C-alpha cells in the first residue's frame, strides 16, 4: 500500500533515506526533498552548510522548539 502511495510523488521528510531503507525501497532523488540535506535550512539555523542537521537541532534553531526530549525520544506524533 505504501509503495503505491509513494509512486510518482514528491516525498518530503527528514533523513528520509532511513525510511526508504527500512521499506527496501528506492525513490528517485529528483522526487525526494530531505530536510537533513538542505544547505539553506542549515544556513538559516546557523549550522555548517554541509552538515547533515538533526531534526532536533533544526527545530531548536528555526522554530525555537525543543523536541525529542525526555523518555519519549523520537515521537512520530511530535
N, CA, C and O atoms as a Maestro MAE file, in Angstrom:
{
 s_m_m2io_version
 :::
 2.0.0
}

f_m_ct {
 s_m_title
 :::
 protein
 m_atom[312] {
  # First column is atom index #
  i_m_mmod_type
  r_m_x_coord
  r_m_y_coord
  r_m_z_coord
  i_m_residue_number
  s_m_chain_name
  s_m_pdb_residue_name
  s_m_pdb_atom_name
  i_m_atomic_number
  :::
  1 25 0.823 -1.188 0.000 1 A "UNK " " N  " 7
  2 3 0.000 0.000 0.000 1 A "UNK " " CA " 6
  3 2 0.874 1.263 0.000 1 A "UNK " " C  " 6
  4 15 0.635 2.199 -0.763 1 A "UNK " " O  " 8
  5 25 1.894 1.266 0.874 2 A "UNK " " N  " 7
  6 3 2.772 2.433 0.990 2 A "UNK " " CA " 6
  7 2 3.475 2.705 -0.329 2 A "UNK " " C  " 6
  8 15 3.544 3.852 -0.772 2 A "UNK " " O  " 8
  9 25 3.990 1.672 -0.953 3 A "UNK " " N  " 7
  10 3 4.720 1.846 -2.203 3 A "UNK " " CA " 6
  11 2 3.822 2.395 -3.305 3 A "UNK " " C  " 6
  12 15 4.273 3.174 -4.145 3 A "UNK " " O  " 8
  13 25 2.562 1.996 -3.307 4 A "UNK " " N  " 7
  14 3 1.610 2.532 -4.287 4 A "UNK " " CA " 6
  15 2 1.386 4.027 -4.062 4 A "UNK " " C  " 6
  16 15 1.283 4.798 -5.016 4 A "UNK " " O  " 8
  17 25 1.313 4.423 -2.798 5 A "UNK " " N  " 7
  18 3 1.108 5.832 -2.468 5 A "UNK " " CA " 6
  19 2 2.309 6.680 -2.893 5 A "UNK " " C  " 6
  20 15 2.139 7.790 -3.398 5 A "UNK " " O  " 8
  21 25 3.521 6.160 -2.689 6 A "UNK " " N  " 7
  22 3 4.742 6.917 -2.980 6 A "UNK " " CA " 6
  23 2 5.037 7.050 -4.472 6 A "UNK " " C  " 6
  24 15 5.711 7.991 -4.892 6 A "UNK " " O  " 8
  25 25 4.544 6.132 -5.255 7 A "UNK " " N  " 7
  26 3 4.847 6.116 -6.687 7 A "UNK " " CA " 6
  27 2 4.467 7.439 -7.351 7 A "UNK " " C  " 6
  28 15 3.345 7.927 -7.213 7 A "UNK " " O  " 8
  29 25 5.435 8.003 -8.074 8 A "UNK " " N  " 7
  30 3 5.262 9.246 -8.833 8 A "UNK " " CA " 6
  31 2 4.988 10.479 -7.972 8 A "UNK " " C  " 6
  32 15 4.519 11.496 -8.484 8 A "UNK " " O  " 8
  33 25 5.273 10.402 -6.680 9 A "UNK " " N  " 7
  34 3 5.058 11.538 -5.778 9 A "UNK " " CA " 6
  35 2 6.391 12.167 -5.408 9 A "UNK " " C  " 6
  36 15 7.435 11.518 -5.472 9 A "UNK " " O  " 8
  37 25 6.347 13.439 -5.021 10 A "UNK " " N  " 7
  38 3 7.490 14.085 -4.378 10 A "UNK " " CA " 6
  39 2 7.349 13.794 -2.892 10 A "UNK " " C  " 6
  40 15 6.333 14.121 -2.280 10 A "UNK " " O  " 8
  41 25 8.371 13.182 -2.320 11 A "UNK " " N  " 7
  42 3 8.331 12.778 -0.916 11 A "UNK " " CA " 6
  43 2 9.221 13.718 -0.105 11 A "UNK " " C  " 6
  44 15 10.386 13.929 -0.442 11 A "UNK " " O  " 8
  45 25 8.661 14.277 0.964 12 A "UNK " " N  " 7
  46 3 9.388 15.183 1.840 12 A "UNK " " CA " 6
  47 2 9.539 14.525 3.197 12 A "UNK " " C  " 6
  48 15 8.577 13.985 3.742 12 A "UNK " " O  " 8
  49 25 10.753 14.569 3.747 13 A "UNK " " N  " 7
  50 3 10.987 14.004 5.063 13 A "UNK " " CA " 6
  51 2 12.351 14.402 5.578 13 A "UNK " " C  " 6
  52 15 13.113 15.082 4.890 13 A "UNK " " O  " 8
  53 25 12.652 13.982 6.776 14 A "UNK " " N  " 7
  54 3 13.948 14.265 7.383 14 A "UNK " " CA " 6
  55 2 14.737 12.970 7.476 14 A "UNK " " C  " 6
  56 15 14.299 12.005 8.102 14 A "UNK " " O  " 8
  57 25 15.911 12.960 6.842 15 A "UNK " " N  " 7
  58 3 16.734 11.749 6.740 15 A "UNK " " CA " 6
  59 2 15.873 10.615 6.171 15 A "UNK " " C  " 6
  60 15 15.892 9.487 6.663 15 A "UNK " " O  " 8
  61 25 15.140 10.945 5.148 16 A "UNK " " N  " 7
  62 3 14.145 10.047 4.548 16 A "UNK " " CA " 6
  63 2 14.762 8.766 4.002 16 A "UNK " " C  " 6
  64 15 14.077 7.754 3.854 16 A "UNK " " O  " 8
  65 25 16.061 8.814 3.703 17 A "UNK " " N  " 7
  66 3 16.723 7.614 3.189 17 A "UNK " " CA " 6
  67 2 16.628 6.464 4.184 17 A "UNK " " C  " 6
  68 15 16.608 5.301 3.782 17 A "UNK " " O  " 8
  69 25 16.567 6.774 5.487 18 A "UNK " " N  " 7
  70 3 16.419 5.718 6.501 18 A "UNK " " CA " 6
  71 2 15.066 5.024 6.378 18 A "UNK " " C  " 6
  72 15 14.964 3.806 6.531 18 A "UNK " " O  " 8
  73 25 14.045 5.803 6.104 19 A "UNK " " N  " 7
  74 3 12.705 5.226 5.943 19 A "UNK " " CA " 6
  75 2 12.632 4.373 4.682 19 A "UNK " " C  " 6
  76 15 12.056 3.285 4.680 19 A "UNK " " O  " 8
  77 25 13.234 4.893 3.606 20 A "UNK " " N  " 7
  78 3 13.251 4.122 2.362 20 A "UNK " " CA " 6
  79 2 14.004 2.811 2.560 20 A "UNK " " C  " 6
  80 15 13.579 1.766 2.068 20 A "UNK " " O  " 8
  81 25 15.114 2.868 3.276 21 A "UNK " " N  " 7
  82 3 15.915 1.667 3.521 21 A "UNK " " CA " 6
  83 2 15.104 0.632 4.307 21 A "UNK " " C  " 6
  84 15 15.160 -0.561 4.008 21 A "UNK " " O  " 8
  85 25 14.355 1.088 5.304 22 A "UNK " " N  " 7
  86 3 13.525 0.170 6.093 22 A "UNK " " CA " 6
  87 2 12.457 -0.491 5.232 22 A "UNK " " C  " 6
  88 15 12.069 -1.635 5.471 22 A "UNK " " O  " 8
  89 25 11.989 0.242 4.233 23 A "UNK " " N  " 7
  90 3 10.968 -0.296 3.317 23 A "UNK " " CA " 6
  91 2 11.579 -1.113 2.177 23 A "UNK " " C  " 6
  92 15 10.861 -1.711 1.375 23 A "UNK " " O  " 8
  93 25 12.938 -1.132 2.113 24 A "UNK " " N  " 7
  94 3 13.641 -1.768 0.993 24 A "UNK " " CA " 6
  95 2 13.125 -1.170 -0.316 24 A "UNK " " C  " 6
  96 15 12.738 -1.877 -1.247 24 A "UNK " " O  " 8
  97 25 13.138 0.149 -0.342 25 A "UNK " " N  " 7
  98 3 12.536 0.912 -1.432 25 A "UNK " " CA " 6
  99 2 13.524 1.951 -1.938 25 A "UNK " " C  " 6
  100 15 14.273 2.532 -1.152 25 A "UNK " " O  " 8
  101 25 13.531 2.184 -3.221 26 A "UNK " " N  " 7
  102 3 14.325 3.256 -3.818 26 A "UNK " " CA " 6
  103 2 13.370 4.278 -4.397 26 A "UNK " " C  " 6
  104 15 12.476 3.938 -5.172 26 A "UNK " " O  " 8
  105 25 13.564 5.538 -4.016 27 A "UNK " " N  " 7
  106 3 12.752 6.623 -4.571 27 A "UNK " " CA " 6
  107 2 13.700 7.549 -5.318 27 A "UNK " " C  " 6
  108 15 14.771 7.866 -4.801 27 A "UNK " " O  " 8
  109 25 13.340 7.992 -6.515 28 A "UNK " " N  " 7
  110 3 14.235 8.849 -7.302 28 A "UNK " " CA " 6
  111 2 14.633 10.119 -6.543 28 A "UNK " " C  " 6
  112 15 13.789 10.783 -5.941 28 A "UNK " " O  " 8
  113 25 15.919 10.446 -6.579 29 A "UNK " " N  " 7
  114 3 16.417 11.630 -5.874 29 A "UNK " " CA " 6
  115 2 15.728 12.908 -6.328 29 A "UNK " " C  " 6
  116 15 15.482 13.805 -5.521 29 A "UNK " " O  " 8
  117 25 15.417 12.993 -7.611 30 A "UNK " " N  " 7
  118 3 14.779 14.214 -8.117 30 A "UNK " " CA " 6
  119 2 13.347 14.379 -7.597 30 A "UNK " " C  " 6
  120 15 12.747 15.439 -7.774 30 A "UNK " " O  " 8
  121 25 12.801 13.356 -6.966 31 A "UNK " " N  " 7
  122 3 11.449 13.412 -6.415 31 A "UNK " " CA " 6
  123 2 11.468 13.287 -4.888 31 A "UNK " " C  " 6
  124 15 10.465 12.940 -4.265 31 A "UNK " " O  " 8
  125 25 12.641 13.581 -4.300 32 A "UNK " " N  " 7
  126 3 12.815 13.488 -2.853 32 A "UNK " " CA " 6
  127 2 13.315 14.823 -2.309 32 A "UNK " " C  " 6
  128 15 14.241 15.412 -2.865 32 A "UNK " " O  " 8
  129 25 12.715 15.294 -1.241 33 A "UNK " " N  " 7
  130 3 13.170 16.506 -0.559 33 A "UNK " " CA " 6
  131 2 13.509 16.111 0.876 33 A "UNK " " C  " 6
  132 15 12.620 15.817 1.674 33 A "UNK " " O  " 8
  133 25 14.791 16.108 1.193 34 A "UNK " " N  " 7
  134 3 15.265 15.664 2.502 34 A "UNK " " CA " 6
  135 2 15.733 16.872 3.303 34 A "UNK " " C  " 6
  136 15 16.751 17.480 2.972 34 A "UNK " " O  " 8
  137 25 14.998 17.221 4.350 35 A "UNK " " N  " 7
  138 3 15.311 18.414 5.132 35 A "UNK " " CA " 6
  139 2 16.629 18.310 5.884 35 A "UNK " " C  " 6
  140 15 17.127 19.320 6.381 35 A "UNK " " O  " 8
  141 25 17.203 17.122 5.980 36 A "UNK " " N  " 7
  142 3 18.510 16.982 6.633 36 A "UNK " " CA " 6
  143 2 19.646 17.362 5.694 36 A "UNK " " C  " 6
  144 15 20.800 17.443 6.116 36 A "UNK " " O  " 8
  145 25 19.329 17.594 4.429 37 A "UNK " " N  " 7
  146 3 20.360 17.878 3.436 37 A "UNK " " CA " 6
  147 2 20.059 19.132 2.608 37 A "UNK " " C  " 6
  148 15 20.340 19.174 1.410 37 A "UNK " " O  " 8
  149 25 19.495 20.135 3.245 38 A "UNK " " N  " 7
  150 3 19.191 21.380 2.549 38 A "UNK " " CA " 6
  151 2 20.064 22.482 3.155 38 A "UNK " " C  " 6
  152 15 19.792 22.951 4.260 38 A "UNK " " O  " 8
  153 25 21.109 22.894 2.439 39 A "UNK " " N  " 7
  154 3 22.037 23.890 2.984 39 A "UNK " " CA " 6
  155 2 21.362 25.186 3.446 39 A "UNK " " C  " 6
  156 15 21.800 25.786 4.427 39 A "UNK " " O  " 8
  157 25 20.312 25.624 2.763 40 A "UNK " " N  " 7
  158 3 19.639 26.854 3.149 40 A "UNK " " CA " 6
  159 2 19.032 26.747 4.558 40 A "UNK " " C  " 6
  160 15 19.066 27.714 5.319 40 A "UNK " " O  " 8
  161 25 18.486 25.592 4.902 41 A "UNK " " N  " 7
  162 3 17.958 25.398 6.262 41 A "UNK " " CA " 6
  163 2 19.084 25.490 7.278 41 A "UNK " " C  " 6
  164 15 18.937 26.122 8.324 41 A "UNK " " O  " 8
  165 25 20.210 24.854 6.966 42 A "UNK " " N  " 7
  166 3 21.367 24.918 7.871 42 A "UNK " " CA " 6
  167 2 21.831 26.359 8.039 42 A "UNK " " C  " 6
  168 15 22.127 26.799 9.149 42 A "UNK " " O  " 8
  169 25 21.892 27.089 6.926 43 A "UNK " " N  " 7
  170 3 22.342 28.473 6.973 43 A "UNK " " CA " 6
  171 2 21.428 29.310 7.863 43 A "UNK " " C  " 6
  172 15 21.900 30.076 8.703 43 A "UNK " " O  " 8
  173 25 20.124 29.159 7.676 44 A "UNK " " N  " 7
  174 3 19.161 29.923 8.478 44 A "UNK " " CA " 6
  175 2 19.239 29.553 9.956 44 A "UNK " " C  " 6
  176 15 18.946 30.374 10.826 44 A "UNK " " O  " 8
  177 25 19.640 28.298 10.235 45 A "UNK " " N  " 7
  178 3 19.764 27.831 11.617 45 A "UNK " " CA " 6
  179 2 21.130 28.152 12.209 45 A "UNK " " C  " 6
  180 15 21.356 27.914 13.396 45 A "UNK " " O  " 8
  181 25 22.053 28.691 11.397 46 A "UNK " " N  " 7
  182 3 23.394 28.996 11.887 46 A "UNK " " CA " 6
  183 2 24.249 27.757 12.054 46 A "UNK " " C  " 6
  184 15 25.158 27.735 12.884 46 A "UNK " " O  " 8
  185 25 23.967 26.722 11.272 47 A "UNK " " N  " 7
  186 3 24.706 25.465 11.328 47 A "UNK " " CA " 6
  187 2 25.607 25.355 10.103 47 A "UNK " " C  " 6
  188 15 25.376 26.040 9.107 47 A "UNK " " O  " 8
  189 25 26.635 24.499 10.160 48 A "UNK " " N  " 7
  190 3 27.502 24.328 8.987 48 A "UNK " " CA " 6
  191 2 26.686 23.909 7.758 48 A "UNK " " C  " 6
  192 15 25.823 23.035 7.842 48 A "UNK " " O  " 8
  193 25 26.969 24.539 6.632 49 A "UNK " " N  " 7
  194 3 26.188 24.307 5.418 49 A "UNK " " CA " 6
  195 2 26.184 22.862 4.961 49 A "UNK " " C  " 6
  196 15 25.154 22.350 4.522 49 A "UNK " " O  " 8
  197 25 27.331 22.198 5.061 50 A "UNK " " N  " 7
  198 3 27.425 20.837 4.523 50 A "UNK " " CA " 6
  199 2 27.098 19.761 5.554 50 A "UNK " " C  " 6
  200 15 27.199 18.569 5.263 50 A "UNK " " O  " 8
  201 25 26.712 20.172 6.744 51 A "UNK " " N  " 7
  202 3 26.376 19.205 7.793 51 A "UNK " " CA " 6
  203 2 25.018 18.567 7.508 51 A "UNK " " C  " 6
  204 15 24.164 19.162 6.850 51 A "UNK " " O  " 8
  205 25 24.837 17.362 8.007 52 A "UNK " " N  " 7
  206 3 23.530 16.718 7.970 52 A "UNK " " CA " 6
  207 2 22.860 17.051 9.304 52 A "UNK " " C  " 6
  208 15 23.057 16.355 10.300 52 A "UNK " " O  " 8
  209 25 22.075 18.111 9.309 53 A "UNK " " N  " 7
  210 3 21.493 18.633 10.548 53 A "UNK " " CA " 6
  211 2 20.409 17.706 11.084 53 A "UNK " " C  " 6
  212 15 19.612 17.153 10.325 53 A "UNK " " O  " 8
  213 25 20.392 17.548 12.392 54 A "UNK " " N  " 7
  214 3 19.344 16.736 13.008 54 A "UNK " " CA " 6
  215 2 18.043 17.532 13.038 54 A "UNK " " C  " 6
  216 15 18.057 18.762 13.054 54 A "UNK " " O  " 8
  217 25 16.940 16.830 13.047 55 A "UNK " " N  " 7
  218 3 15.630 17.480 13.135 55 A "UNK " " CA " 6
  219 2 15.524 18.231 14.460 55 A "UNK " " C  " 6
  220 15 14.950 19.318 14.519 55 A "UNK " " O  " 8
  221 25 16.076 17.653 15.510 56 A "UNK " " N  " 7
  222 3 16.082 18.273 16.830 56 A "UNK " " CA " 6
  223 2 16.780 19.631 16.780 56 A "UNK " " C  " 6
  224 15 16.287 20.613 17.335 56 A "UNK " " O  " 8
  225 25 17.918 19.676 16.119 57 A "UNK " " N  " 7
  226 3 18.697 20.905 16.010 57 A "UNK " " CA " 6
  227 2 17.979 21.942 15.141 57 A "UNK " " C  " 6
  228 15 17.936 23.120 15.496 57 A "UNK " " O  " 8
  229 25 17.419 21.518 14.015 58 A "UNK " " N  " 7
  230 3 16.682 22.448 13.153 58 A "UNK " " CA " 6
  231 2 15.471 23.031 13.886 58 A "UNK " " C  " 6
  232 15 15.208 24.230 13.792 58 A "UNK " " O  " 8
  233 25 14.737 22.189 14.613 59 A "UNK " " N  " 7
  234 3 13.567 22.664 15.357 59 A "UNK " " CA " 6
  235 2 13.976 23.680 16.423 59 A "UNK " " C  " 6
  236 15 13.296 24.682 16.639 59 A "UNK " " O  " 8
  237 25 15.099 23.401 17.083 60 A "UNK " " N  " 7
  238 3 15.577 24.300 18.134 60 A "UNK " " CA " 6
  239 2 15.951 25.664 17.557 60 A "UNK " " C  " 6
  240 15 15.552 26.699 18.092 60 A "UNK " " O  " 8
  241 25 16.710 25.662 16.476 61 A "UNK " " N  " 7
  242 3 17.220 26.912 15.930 61 A "UNK " " CA " 6
  243 2 16.206 27.673 15.070 61 A "UNK " " C  " 6
  244 15 16.191 28.904 15.085 61 A "UNK " " O  " 8
  245 25 15.376 26.972 14.338 62 A "UNK " " N  " 7
  246 3 14.454 27.640 13.420 62 A "UNK " " CA " 6
  247 2 13.067 27.883 14.017 62 A "UNK " " C  " 6
  248 15 12.438 28.906 13.747 62 A "UNK " " O  " 8
  249 25 12.600 26.941 14.825 63 A "UNK " " N  " 7
  250 3 11.246 27.050 15.378 63 A "UNK " " CA " 6
  251 2 11.228 27.428 16.853 63 A "UNK " " C  " 6
  252 15 10.176 27.709 17.427 63 A "UNK " " O  " 8
  253 25 12.437 27.430 17.465 64 A "UNK " " N  " 7
  254 3 12.575 27.719 18.894 64 A "UNK " " CA " 6
  255 2 11.733 26.747 19.730 64 A "UNK " " C  " 6
  256 15 11.097 27.120 20.716 64 A "UNK " " O  " 8
  257 25 11.763 25.483 19.288 65 A "UNK " " N  " 7
  258 3 11.033 24.416 19.990 65 A "UNK " " CA " 6
  259 2 12.000 23.310 20.362 65 A "UNK " " C  " 6
  260 15 12.872 22.940 19.576 65 A "UNK " " O  " 8
  261 25 11.836 22.784 21.573 66 A "UNK " " N  " 7
  262 3 12.617 21.624 21.989 66 A "UNK " " CA " 6
  263 2 11.799 20.383 21.681 66 A "UNK " " C  " 6
  264 15 10.667 20.242 22.145 66 A "UNK " " O  " 8
  265 25 12.381 19.483 20.893 67 A "UNK " " N  " 7
  266 3 11.701 18.227 20.555 67 A "UNK " " CA " 6
  267 2 12.609 17.062 20.929 67 A "UNK " " C  " 6
  268 15 13.798 17.247 21.191 67 A "UNK " " O  " 8
  269 25 12.052 15.896 20.950 68 A "UNK " " N  " 7
  270 3 12.792 14.666 21.214 68 A "UNK " " CA " 6
  271 2 13.536 14.730 22.551 68 A "UNK " " C  " 6
  272 15 14.711 14.373 22.636 68 A "UNK " " O  " 8
  273 25 12.841 15.188 23.586 69 A "UNK " " N  " 7
  274 3 13.429 15.271 24.912 69 A "UNK " " CA " 6
  275 2 12.753 14.274 25.836 69 A "UNK " " C  " 6
  276 15 11.642 13.817 25.565 69 A "UNK " " O  " 8
  277 25 13.418 13.944 26.910 70 A "UNK " " N  " 7
  278 3 12.857 13.047 27.902 70 A "UNK " " CA " 6
  279 2 12.798 11.603 27.443 70 A "UNK " " C  " 6
  280 15 13.486 11.210 26.501 70 A "UNK " " O  " 8
  281 25 11.982 10.826 28.106 71 A "UNK " " N  " 7
  282 3 11.917 9.387 27.842 71 A "UNK " " CA " 6
  283 2 11.186 9.059 26.534 71 A "UNK " " C  " 6
  284 15 11.305 7.946 26.022 71 A "UNK " " O  " 8
  285 25 10.433 10.020 25.993 72 A "UNK " " N  " 7
  286 3 9.709 9.765 24.756 72 A "UNK " " CA " 6
  287 2 10.632 9.673 23.541 72 A "UNK " " C  " 6
  288 15 10.343 8.948 22.589 72 A "UNK " " O  " 8
  289 25 11.752 10.416 23.579 73 A "UNK " " N  " 7
  290 3 12.718 10.365 22.476 73 A "UNK " " CA " 6
  291 2 12.099 10.788 21.172 73 A "UNK " " C  " 6
  292 15 11.483 11.850 21.085 73 A "UNK " " O  " 8
  293 25 12.258 9.965 20.156 74 A "UNK " " N  " 7
  294 3 11.703 10.251 18.825 74 A "UNK " " CA " 6
  295 2 10.225 9.912 18.819 74 A "UNK " " C  " 6
  296 15 9.842 8.751 18.958 74 A "UNK " " O  " 8
  297 25 9.404 10.927 18.657 75 A "UNK " " N  " 7
  298 3 7.958 10.725 18.631 75 A "UNK " " CA " 6
  299 2 7.424 11.095 17.253 75 A "UNK " " C  " 6
  300 15 7.614 12.223 16.800 75 A "UNK " " O  " 8
  301 25 6.768 10.174 16.592 76 A "UNK " " N  " 7
  302 3 6.193 10.482 15.288 76 A "UNK " " CA " 6
  303 2 5.062 11.503 15.393 76 A "UNK " " C  " 6
  304 15 4.818 12.263 14.457 76 A "UNK " " O  " 8
  305 25 4.389 11.517 16.511 77 A "UNK " " N  " 7
  306 3 3.311 12.479 16.742 77 A "UNK " " CA " 6
  307 2 3.897 13.880 16.873 77 A "UNK " " C  " 6
  308 15 3.376 14.846 16.316 77 A "UNK " " O  " 8
  309 25 4.978 13.964 17.613 78 A "UNK " " N  " 7
  310 3 5.648 15.246 17.808 78 A "UNK " " CA " 6
  311 2 6.124 15.788 16.475 78 A "UNK " " C  " 6
  312 15 6.717 16.865 16.423 78 A "UNK " " O  " 8
  :::
 }
 m_bond[311] {
  # First column is bond index #
  i_m_from
  i_m_to
  i_m_order
  :::
  1 1 2 1
  2 2 3 1
  3 3 4 2
  4 3 5 1
  5 5 6 1
  6 6 7 1
  7 7 8 2
  8 7 9 1
  9 9 10 1
  10 10 11 1
  11 11 12 2
  12 11 13 1
  13 13 14 1
  14 14 15 1
  15 15 16 2
  16 15 17 1
  17 17 18 1
  18 18 19 1
  19 19 20 2
  20 19 21 1
  21 21 22 1
  22 22 23 1
  23 23 24 2
  24 23 25 1
  25 25 26 1
  26 26 27 1
  27 27 28 2
  28 27 29 1
  29 29 30 1
  30 30 31 1
  31 31 32 2
  32 31 33 1
  33 33 34 1
  34 34 35 1
  35 35 36 2
  36 35 37 1
  37 37 38 1
  38 38 39 1
  39 39 40 2
  40 39 41 1
  41 41 42 1
  42 42 43 1
  43 43 44 2
  44 43 45 1
  45 45 46 1
  46 46 47 1
  47 47 48 2
  48 47 49 1
  49 49 50 1
  50 50 51 1
  51 51 52 2
  52 51 53 1
  53 53 54 1
  54 54 55 1
  55 55 56 2
  56 55 57 1
  57 57 58 1
  58 58 59 1
  59 59 60 2
  60 59 61 1
  61 61 62 1
  62 62 63 1
  63 63 64 2
  64 63 65 1
  65 65 66 1
  66 66 67 1
  67 67 68 2
  68 67 69 1
  69 69 70 1
  70 70 71 1
  71 71 72 2
  72 71 73 1
  73 73 74 1
  74 74 75 1
  75 75 76 2
  76 75 77 1
  77 77 78 1
  78 78 79 1
  79 79 80 2
  80 79 81 1
  81 81 82 1
  82 82 83 1
  83 83 84 2
  84 83 85 1
  85 85 86 1
  86 86 87 1
  87 87 88 2
  88 87 89 1
  89 89 90 1
  90 90 91 1
  91 91 92 2
  92 91 93 1
  93 93 94 1
  94 94 95 1
  95 95 96 2
  96 95 97 1
  97 97 98 1
  98 98 99 1
  99 99 100 2
  100 99 101 1
  101 101 102 1
  102 102 103 1
  103 103 104 2
  104 103 105 1
  105 105 106 1
  106 106 107 1
  107 107 108 2
  108 107 109 1
  109 109 110 1
  110 110 111 1
  111 111 112 2
  112 111 113 1
  113 113 114 1
  114 114 115 1
  115 115 116 2
  116 115 117 1
  117 117 118 1
  118 118 119 1
  119 119 120 2
  120 119 121 1
  121 121 122 1
  122 122 123 1
  123 123 124 2
  124 123 125 1
  125 125 126 1
  126 126 127 1
  127 127 128 2
  128 127 129 1
  129 129 130 1
  130 130 131 1
  131 131 132 2
  132 131 133 1
  133 133 134 1
  134 134 135 1
  135 135 136 2
  136 135 137 1
  137 137 138 1
  138 138 139 1
  139 139 140 2
  140 139 141 1
  141 141 142 1
  142 142 143 1
  143 143 144 2
  144 143 145 1
  145 145 146 1
  146 146 147 1
  147 147 148 2
  148 147 149 1
  149 149 150 1
  150 150 151 1
  151 151 152 2
  152 151 153 1
  153 153 154 1
  154 154 155 1
  155 155 156 2
  156 155 157 1
  157 157 158 1
  158 158 159 1
  159 159 160 2
  160 159 161 1
  161 161 162 1
  162 162 163 1
  163 163 164 2
  164 163 165 1
  165 165 166 1
  166 166 167 1
  167 167 168 2
  168 167 169 1
  169 169 170 1
  170 170 171 1
  171 171 172 2
  172 171 173 1
  173 173 174 1
  174 174 175 1
  175 175 176 2
  176 175 177 1
  177 177 178 1
  178 178 179 1
  179 179 180 2
  180 179 181 1
  181 181 182 1
  182 182 183 1
  183 183 184 2
  184 183 185 1
  185 185 186 1
  186 186 187 1
  187 187 188 2
  188 187 189 1
  189 189 190 1
  190 190 191 1
  191 191 192 2
  192 191 193 1
  193 193 194 1
  194 194 195 1
  195 195 196 2
  196 195 197 1
  197 197 198 1
  198 198 199 1
  199 199 200 2
  200 199 201 1
  201 201 202 1
  202 202 203 1
  203 203 204 2
  204 203 205 1
  205 205 206 1
  206 206 207 1
  207 207 208 2
  208 207 209 1
  209 209 210 1
  210 210 211 1
  211 211 212 2
  212 211 213 1
  213 213 214 1
  214 214 215 1
  215 215 216 2
  216 215 217 1
  217 217 218 1
  218 218 219 1
  219 219 220 2
  220 219 221 1
  221 221 222 1
  222 222 223 1
  223 223 224 2
  224 223 225 1
  225 225 226 1
  226 226 227 1
  227 227 228 2
  228 227 229 1
  229 229 230 1
  230 230 231 1
  231 231 232 2
  232 231 233 1
  233 233 234 1
  234 234 235 1
  235 235 236 2
  236 235 237 1
  237 237 238 1
  238 238 239 1
  239 239 240 2
  240 239 241 1
  241 241 242 1
  242 242 243 1
  243 243 244 2
  244 243 245 1
  245 245 246 1
  246 246 247 1
  247 247 248 2
  248 247 249 1
  249 249 250 1
  250 250 251 1
  251 251 252 2
  252 251 253 1
  253 253 254 1
  254 254 255 1
  255 255 256 2
  256 255 257 1
  257 257 258 1
  258 258 259 1
  259 259 260 2
  260 259 261 1
  261 261 262 1
  262 262 263 1
  263 263 264 2
  264 263 265 1
  265 265 266 1
  266 266 267 1
  267 267 268 2
  268 267 269 1
  269 269 270 1
  270 270 271 1
  271 271 272 2
  272 271 273 1
  273 273 274 1
  274 274 275 1
  275 275 276 2
  276 275 277 1
  277 277 278 1
  278 278 279 1
  279 279 280 2
  280 279 281 1
  281 281 282 1
  282 282 283 1
  283 283 284 2
  284 283 285 1
  285 285 286 1
  286 286 287 1
  287 287 288 2
  288 287 289 1
  289 289 290 1
  290 290 291 1
  291 291 292 2
  292 291 293 1
  293 293 294 1
  294 294 295 1
  295 295 296 2
  296 295 297 1
  297 297 298 1
  298 298 299 1
  299 299 300 2
  300 299 301 1
  301 301 302 1
  302 302 303 1
  303 303 304 2
  304 303 305 1
  305 305 306 1
  306 306 307 1
  307 307 308 2
  308 307 309 1
  309 309 310 1
  310 310 311 1
  311 311 312 2
  :::
 }
}
